[in-house]
Amino acid sequence: MGIEYKRYVIPLSLFDGIEPPPVWKRLILVGEVANNPFLSVEAGGINEKKAVVNLVYDEADFVVENGHVYACASWIVENCPDEQVEAISLLCEVIEMFESIED
């Protein structure tokens, strides 16, 4: 039996004025550790095929959901292009705050 994740989708309203990414790129999987959610590696600017090779090499946890690869935000921050780091870190803070309010 696998780990249970809460699933959240970043709302379209946050992409006002720009073309929103598809739902699978906006999907967030939150497990027991709210400050380290699983995010789409593609949303972090990382190619999925390359990510899988690196995730296996790093022995890092990842999830395949509907054919797309999701990795821990901490791994994505370490491996994503520099311009993505701030946005992913901010997203993690928001998720952690939301999770603490929800509990």
NORMOWO-V672640 format. One record per residue. RES is the residue in one letter. OMEGA is omega as a letter, one per 30 degrees, with the letter a starting at -180 (999 if undefined). NEAR is the number of other ideal C-beta (glycine too) atoms within 12 Angstrom. Layout:
{{RES:OMEGA:NEAR} {RES:OMEGA:NEAR}}
This chain:
{{M:a:3} {G:l:10} {I:l:16} {E:l:11} {Y:l:22} {K:a:21} {R:l:21} {Y:l:22} {V:l:24} {I:a:26} {P:l:13} {L:a:15} {S:l:11} {L:a:16} {F:a:16} {D:l:9} {G:l:8} {I:l:9} {E:a:9} {P:l:18} {P:l:22} {P:a:17} {V:a:20} {W:l:26} {K:a:26} {R:a:25} {L:l:28} {I:l:38} {L:a:35} {V:l:33} {G:a:23} {E:a:17} {V:a:20} {A:a:28} {N:l:23} {N:a:30} {P:l:40} {F:a:40} {L:l:45} {S:l:40} {V:l:40} {E:l:27} {A:l:35} {G:l:40} {G:a:24} {I:l:31} {N:a:20} {E:a:25} {K:l:14} {K:a:19} {A:a:33} {V:l:24} {V:a:17} {N:l:24} {L:l:28} {V:l:16} {Y:a:13} {D:a:18} {E:a:10} {A:l:25} {D:l:26} {F:a:31} {V:l:32} {V:a:20} {E:a:25} {N:l:15} {G:l:12} {H:a:29} {V:l:36} {Y:a:40} {A:l:39} {C:a:36} {A:a:40} {S:l:23} {W:l:32} {I:l:38} {V:a:28} {E:a:24} {N:a:29} {C:l:30} {P:a:18} {D:a:14} {E:a:10} {Q:a:24} {V:a:20} {E:a:15} {A:a:23} {I:l:36} {S:l:24} {L:l:16} {L:l:33} {C:l:30} {E:l:19} {V:l:23} {I:l:30} {E:l:22} {M:l:15} {F:l:20} {E:a:22} {S:l:13} {I:a:10} {E:a:12} {D:999:11}}
